[in-house]
Amino acid sequence: MTVDDSLARQVREVIESGSPLDEDAFAALCLAVAEAQGLLRPDAPARGLDAIEPLPEAAFKLMTVAHFPPSEAQAVFHTSGTTRGTPGRHLVRDASLYRVSVLRGFERFAMYPPRPGRFVSLVPAASERPHSSLSSMISYVLETYPEVPPSRVRDGDRLDVATIRDALESAVRAREPVLLLGTTLDFLTFFEAVGSWGVRLPPGSRAMHTGGAKASGRAVDREDLWRTFARVLGIPAEDVIEEYGMTELLSQAYDSPRVSPGPRRLVPVPWMRTRVLDPLTFHEVAQGERGLLCHYDLANVWTAVAILTGDLATRVEDGFAEVERAPGASPRGCSHEAAR
Amino acid sequence: MTDASRLVEDLCAAREALAEVPPDALLRVLREWADRWREPGREVGGDDLDRLSASTGWPRPHLVEALRRAFRPWTPAAIERSVRRAYDTRGAVPFARRDLWLLVLLAGRIPALATGVAFRALAAGVPVVLKPSSAEPVFCDLLARSARRHSDLLGGAVRVVTDPGTVASLLPEAPACLAYGRDETVARVREIRDGRPTWCGGHRESLVVVFREALGSESGAEAVAGGVARDCAIYDQSGCLSPHLALVEEGGGVPPRAFARMVFAHLQALERRWPPAVPAVEEAAALRLFAEESRILAALRGGRVFPGRGPARPLVVLMPDGVYRPGPGYRVLQVLTFRGETDFGRRAPSLAGRLQGLAAAGPRARLNATLRGAPGSMAPYVCRPGRLQSPPADWLENGLDLTAGLVHVGGGARDRSRVTASCRP
């Protein structure tokens, strides 16, 4: 069995429906994809996700991961980490699948009511960074949702702080909730640049940051970050959303308290499962314990459905928290990309 | 009076006491002390062994082997050699400095590091203050307790300090200091010491070289593989004498791939004999990532990993045309191959000034010829595979003759003292 359009269609239907799959249905489809990709363990004792041998994220640096002719890739995303000077590459056979995955996930976790109509993105546009999966993701969002055209708030690698302030003050005057998008490092840079300036954005305003401070050389205390959003922009912690993504994945996880109440944690979109694995045994760890993140992303139907990351995290309820790069894993992350 | 100044006073008194003891008496005390540890379970009770096992992470059989290796070099003959050498070289001013003592900043969790320093210093009549590593604070405490139980002379001369404030007070003022640790740590120590006698042991590595002559027969290769595996397994590869890399010459009767498989089989067997510590999750993650990346690299570049899938340790990674990558430890050995002396120089990683031990299997002449072409692979300690983690008492750790250095300082030298030995095979 090989990856084909019919399997990809099944995956697309699941993503487009946006509905959660029960465990058995998810496992069955995931196993079908894994089998087509040759990722089933030959000695697998069970038929659940344990039967899948995840591909280490390093594989994307060391080889071409694609179940299609690489020349047919509609997009090529590069990782920010550079082991041996070579970035990892994720060849995307079907950019529309990434688009639908991004938009369904974003809709679910970031567009809860009251829906913001104004967007301010601190992320470089996809036209400027064609190999950035984050830039593509944000471009899809900006093509789809804003009611007011987004302002250009970047000047190359530099944030145009004055334009950001103008855009935010304009939202205040219009009394329209605004959604800010950026890397964690971008937001830290912005907060440092504005000094004592501040606004109280209209109720319903929110911010989505991504990348943490992975490899940016800065330690980010999330509670400090939430307090700063509240102090500078009037955005309460409940509306500060964190997005977790990887170049090697076409789906994301979100820490969105209004959608996933309870302890703060990153919850994957319904067509992705994330397990926290004991690095030595590969068994899922107990709640509250730490291990390596392993993502099972159906949207990766053309590459590798299961990816073992270099991220350590704590298993929390239906998601994970306290993500950090494992020693021995190459530094990376969206903030790292922005910091370069 | 502060804890630090009280301790310094005690140490000066201990130095006075050592100065008054005739060499034969010192010899006897040290021999008897070492003898008490021949069977570690006799000197420290079961509870203490459990405490030490928890602190080092090593299950009891592994721990007991580690303790044996800490004292095994200190045979009566070795102690006598050390003491005689120190006394013979003291000349006319053997104890010119009555205030001499040695502050030792330890690193890691290998007991042999602490015993090696303690015996060398005591043989030179110099009291020691051991500052254990935060990774393993229990052994030094047991050693000092044992010294007190054994004799007043040793009890006063083997002290332990853990309080950070006291360490900070002692560090700039200690008459002599020996610091182990990461390069940044020892650089900082040098800075603080500001020219006072200081010896440092930063990051060091060891490697194995196997010449084709040692792979002429299955039985010969098995013996070498067993030795390499023992050097890797003991202390879970956490010491500077733990090899992470073996360079294996092609052209022997047993090919490198078969040799790598043999090493792996021995490593597997040693899991039962010397059970490994359970790594912290960060260390386990590093192991897993290294194993999985190695498997991909091997598949892409004609290498081989034992085992090919599943466990992350023990692991033997054979990469005929690969390059050495810093490994995660915990019994992970990389095997690179070479063809002749010239090729060795091309394949061996650049470890000049960083190589602590070299275990070589094959004719001595081949080793000499090879090292002539690769001077960066000169090591202070050269031995057969299986002996890396059993150096003799008088081996020159970090190229340093500590006993001679202390005698030099004790004789009145107040300058920065570096007594080093050349590293000829």
Interface residues (C-beta under 8 A of the other chain):
Chain A: R41 E53 P56 A58 A59 L62 M63 D278 P279 L280 R290 G291 L292 L308 G310 L312 A326 P327 G328 A329
Chain B: P279 V281 E282 E283 A284 A285 A286 L287 R288 L289 F290 E292 E293 I296 L297 L300 R309 P311 A312 R313 P328
